[in-house]
Amino acid sequence: MFSVTVRDHIMVAHSFRGEVFGPAQRLHGATFVVDATFRRAELDADNIVVDIGLATERLGAVLADLNYRNLDEVPEFKGVNTSTEFLAKVIADRLAGQVHAGDLGEGAHGLASISVTLHESHVASAGYERDL
């Protein structure tokens, strides 16, 4: 399987419900380094997995909707613990929508999967992978 990974970051505020989250139940900020990996079994006609420039641009566009936001105030996240794992899925699903809409170029229709990893720090990360 071939892969291409692009990277960006977001800064958000949010809080969690549930004793398992300890002090993170209070409103707090988080900065995530976000890696999006695109995979396919065979290279496209141009011998690439995906156009890196378009992949970087589209990841930035998906993240722009979340960046500098208090996620507790975003209507679609009302009542949801916006955990790192949950956010990885949201970003992967939005990127998949970009692929299906053709926003990553025609060659991207041959992609097999997308995985998104959010790095909370240099020692902890969480991710989500989905088929296309």
C-alpha positions as a Markdown table, in Angstrom:
| # | Residue | x | y | z |
|---|---|---|---|---|
| 1 | Met | 0.0 | 0.0 | 0.0 |
| 2 | Phe | 1.3 | 3.4 | -1.0 |
| 3 | Ser | 0.7 | 6.4 | 1.3 |
| 4 | Val | 1.1 | 10.2 | 1.4 |
| 5 | Thr | 0.8 | 12.1 | 4.7 |
| 6 | Val | 0.2 | 15.8 | 5.1 |
| 7 | Arg | 0.3 | 17.8 | 8.3 |
| 8 | Asp | -1.3 | 20.9 | 9.8 |
| 9 | His | -2.6 | 21.9 | 13.3 |
| 10 | Ile | -5.6 | 23.3 | 15.1 |
| 11 | Met | -6.2 | 25.1 | 18.4 |
| 12 | Val | -9.5 | 24.5 | 20.1 |
| 13 | Ala | -11.2 | 25.0 | 23.5 |
| 14 | His | -13.6 | 22.4 | 24.9 |
| 15 | Ser | -14.7 | 20.6 | 28.1 |
| 16 | Phe | -15.7 | 17.1 | 28.8 |
| 17 | Arg | -18.5 | 15.5 | 30.8 |
| 18 | Gly | -17.7 | 12.5 | 33.0 |
| 19 | Glu | -15.5 | 11.7 | 36.0 |
| 20 | Val | -13.1 | 9.8 | 33.8 |
| 21 | Phe | -11.9 | 13.2 | 32.4 |
| 22 | Gly | -10.9 | 14.6 | 35.8 |
| 23 | Pro | -9.8 | 18.3 | 35.5 |
| 24 | Ala | -10.5 | 18.3 | 31.8 |
| 25 | Gln | -14.2 | 18.6 | 32.7 |
| 26 | Arg | -13.5 | 22.3 | 33.0 |
| 27 | Leu | -13.1 | 24.4 | 29.8 |
| 28 | His | -9.5 | 24.1 | 28.6 |
| 29 | Gly | -7.5 | 24.6 | 25.4 |
| 30 | Ala | -5.9 | 22.0 | 23.2 |
| 31 | Thr | -3.5 | 22.3 | 20.3 |
| 32 | Phe | -3.3 | 19.3 | 18.0 |
| 33 | Val | -0.8 | 18.5 | 15.3 |
| 34 | Val | -3.0 | 16.8 | 12.7 |
| 35 | Asp | -1.6 | 14.2 | 10.2 |
| 36 | Ala | -3.8 | 13.0 | 7.4 |
| 37 | Thr | -2.6 | 9.9 | 5.5 |
| 38 | Phe | -4.0 | 8.9 | 2.2 |
| 39 | Arg | -3.5 | 5.3 | 1.0 |
| 40 | Arg | -3.9 | 3.4 | -2.2 |
| 41 | Ala | -2.8 | 0.0 | -3.6 |
| 42 | Glu | -1.5 | 1.3 | -6.9 |
| 43 | Leu | -0.2 | 4.7 | -7.9 |
| 44 | Asp | -2.3 | 6.7 | -10.3 |
| 45 | Ala | -1.5 | 7.6 | -13.9 |
| 46 | Asp | 0.9 | 10.3 | -12.7 |
| 47 | Asn | 2.6 | 7.8 | -10.4 |
| 48 | Ile | 1.4 | 9.6 | -7.2 |
| 49 | Val | -1.0 | 8.6 | -4.4 |
| 50 | Val | -2.7 | 12.1 | -4.3 |
| 51 | Asp | -1.7 | 15.6 | -5.2 |
| 52 | Ile | 0.2 | 16.7 | -2.1 |
| 53 | Gly | -0.6 | 20.3 | -2.7 |
| 54 | Leu | -4.4 | 19.6 | -2.9 |
| 55 | Ala | -4.3 | 17.3 | 0.1 |
| 56 | Thr | -2.6 | 20.0 | 2.2 |
| 57 | Glu | -5.0 | 22.6 | 1.0 |
| 58 | Arg | -8.1 | 20.5 | 1.7 |
| 59 | Leu | -6.8 | 19.4 | 5.1 |
| 60 | Gly | -6.3 | 23.1 | 5.9 |
| 61 | Ala | -9.9 | 23.9 | 4.7 |
| 62 | Val | -11.4 | 21.1 | 6.9 |
| 63 | Leu | -9.4 | 22.3 | 9.9 |
| 64 | Ala | -10.3 | 25.9 | 9.4 |
| 65 | Asp | -13.9 | 25.2 | 10.5 |
| 66 | Leu | -12.6 | 23.9 | 13.8 |
| 67 | Asn | -9.6 | 26.1 | 14.4 |
| 68 | Tyr | -9.8 | 28.7 | 17.2 |
| 69 | Arg | -13.3 | 27.5 | 18.2 |
| 70 | Asn | -14.9 | 26.6 | 21.5 |
| 71 | Leu | -16.2 | 23.2 | 20.4 |
| 72 | Asp | -18.7 | 23.3 | 23.3 |
| 73 | Glu | -20.5 | 26.0 | 21.3 |
| 74 | Val | -20.5 | 24.3 | 17.9 |
| 75 | Pro | -24.1 | 23.1 | 17.3 |
| 76 | Glu | -23.2 | 19.8 | 15.7 |
| 77 | Phe | -21.2 | 18.9 | 18.8 |
| 78 | Lys | -23.8 | 19.8 | 21.3 |
| 79 | Gly | -23.8 | 17.2 | 24.1 |
| 80 | Val | -20.8 | 15.3 | 22.7 |
| 81 | Asn | -17.5 | 14.8 | 24.3 |
| 82 | Thr | -15.1 | 16.0 | 21.6 |
| 83 | Ser | -12.3 | 13.7 | 22.5 |
| 84 | Thr | -9.2 | 13.4 | 20.4 |
| 85 | Glu | -10.5 | 10.1 | 18.9 |
| 86 | Phe | -13.9 | 11.7 | 18.1 |
| 87 | Leu | -12.2 | 14.7 | 16.4 |
| 88 | Ala | -10.0 | 12.4 | 14.3 |
| 89 | Lys | -13.1 | 10.7 | 13.0 |
| 90 | Val | -14.8 | 14.1 | 12.2 |
| 91 | Ile | -11.7 | 15.2 | 10.3 |
| 92 | Ala | -11.4 | 11.9 | 8.4 |
| 93 | Asp | -15.0 | 11.9 | 7.4 |
| 94 | Arg | -14.8 | 15.5 | 6.2 |
| 95 | Leu | -11.7 | 14.7 | 4.2 |
| 96 | Ala | -13.6 | 11.7 | 2.7 |
| 97 | Gly | -16.3 | 14.0 | 1.6 |
| 98 | Gln | -13.7 | 16.2 | -0.1 |
| 99 | Val | -12.4 | 13.2 | -2.0 |
| 100 | His | -15.9 | 12.1 | -3.0 |
| 101 | Ala | -16.7 | 15.7 | -4.2 |
| 102 | Gly | -13.6 | 15.7 | -6.4 |
| 103 | Asp | -11.8 | 18.4 | -4.4 |
| 104 | Leu | -8.6 | 16.4 | -4.3 |
| 105 | Gly | -8.5 | 15.8 | -8.0 |
| 106 | Glu | -9.7 | 13.0 | -10.3 |
| 107 | Gly | -6.8 | 10.8 | -9.3 |
| 108 | Ala | -8.0 | 10.8 | -5.7 |
| 109 | His | -11.0 | 8.7 | -6.6 |
| 110 | Gly | -8.6 | 5.7 | -6.6 |
| 111 | Leu | -7.7 | 6.2 | -2.9 |
| 112 | Ala | -8.5 | 3.2 | -0.7 |
| 113 | Ser | -8.5 | 4.8 | 2.7 |
| 114 | Ile | -7.7 | 7.9 | 4.8 |
| 115 | Ser | -6.4 | 7.9 | 8.4 |
| 116 | Val | -6.2 | 10.9 | 10.6 |
| 117 | Thr | -3.9 | 11.1 | 13.7 |
| 118 | Leu | -4.2 | 14.0 | 16.2 |
| 119 | His | -1.1 | 14.4 | 18.3 |
| 120 | Glu | -2.0 | 15.9 | 21.7 |
| 121 | Ser | 1.7 | 16.1 | 22.7 |
| 122 | His | 5.0 | 14.5 | 21.9 |
| 123 | Val | 4.0 | 11.4 | 23.9 |
| 124 | Ala | 0.3 | 10.9 | 23.1 |
| 125 | Ser | -1.9 | 10.7 | 20.0 |
| 126 | Ala | -5.1 | 9.2 | 18.8 |
| 127 | Gly | -6.5 | 8.4 | 15.4 |
| 128 | Tyr | -9.1 | 7.1 | 13.1 |
| 129 | Glu | -8.9 | 5.2 | 9.8 |
| 130 | Arg | -11.7 | 4.8 | 7.3 |
| 131 | Asp | -12.1 | 3.2 | 3.9 |
| 132 | Leu | -13.2 | 5.2 | 0.9 |
